[in-house]
Amino acid sequence: MKKIDKAVADQYFREKTRNMFIYLGIWFLVSFGVVFFAESFSEISIGGFPFHYFMGAQGAIITFIVLLFVNAKVSDSIDKKYGIDEGKNIQMSAGKTVDH
């Protein structure tokens, strides 16, 4: 594997950390924000269920799964942007690196 300049590595981790906090913020709003404001969301219904009930039963889980996929795609693009591409460097079981 090639070495990465410290400034580039700092930018890489700053971008990854920023995205992590965005995902955690979305998760917090979906999981706990809906509970905090359940009374004001009671007029909205999804599939015949009140919005706050739906988010507690299924919506938070669906949002979490979507965030996992979004994180995977965004992380792959960040890795490629900074030259940390898994497709270029494959770690073999002997610890060798093969460049394609």
N, C-alpha and C positions, 0 to 999 in steps of 0.2 A: 504494500500500500504506500501511496505517496504521502509525504509530510505536508501538513497544511500550515500556512503562515499564521502566527498568533492573532493578528488583526482580523484575518478572514475567519478563523475559528471563533473569535469573540462575536463577530457579526452573525455567524451561523447559530451559535447558542442563544444569542439575544433574540433572533427571529423565532427560533423554536420555543423559547421560554415565553415570548409574547403570545404566540399562538396557544400555548398551553393555558395561559391565564384567560384568554378569550373563551376557550372551550370550557374551562371551569366556571367562568361567569355565566355562560349560557346554561350549563348544567344546573348551577345554583338557582337561576331564575326559573327554569322549568320545574325543578324539584321542590324548592322551598318558596319561591315567589308566588306561585299559584296558590299555595296553602295560605300564605299571608294575606292574599287578596281574594280568598275564596268567596266571600260574600258578594263582592262586586262582580265576580265572574259567574254568579249563579244564574243570570239571565241568559247566558250563552249556552247553547246545547250542541253536542256532537253525537249523532246517532241516537238521539232521544235521551242521552245522559247529560247532566250538567257538566260544563267544561272542567270545573275543578275536580270532579269525580273521574272523568275520563283521563285527565292528565295524571292523576294519582294512580289509576289502575293500569293504563297502557301508554299514555302519551309520553311520560318521562322515560319509559323503557325504549320506546321507538326513537325518541330524540337522542338518547344515549347511543343507540346502535348507529343512527345516522352520523353522529359526531365521531364515532370510531372510523367509519368509512371516510368521512371528510378529512380527519386527521391523517389517515394513511395516504390519501392522495396528495394533500398539501405537503406532508413530510417528504414524500417522494420527490415532489417538484423542488422543494428546498434543498434536498440532497443533491439533485442534479444541478441546481443553480450554483452550488458551492463545490461541485466536482466530487462529491461523495456518492458516487453512483454504484449501487450494488451490482448492476449488470456488468460494469467494467472490471470490478475486482471480486473474484469469487474465492473465498477462503476454503482451502481443501483441508481434509482431516489431519494432514501432516503439518499444517501450519504454513504451507506455501501459498503464495498469491499468484494467480494466473491472470494475465491481462489478455482481453479479447480484442 
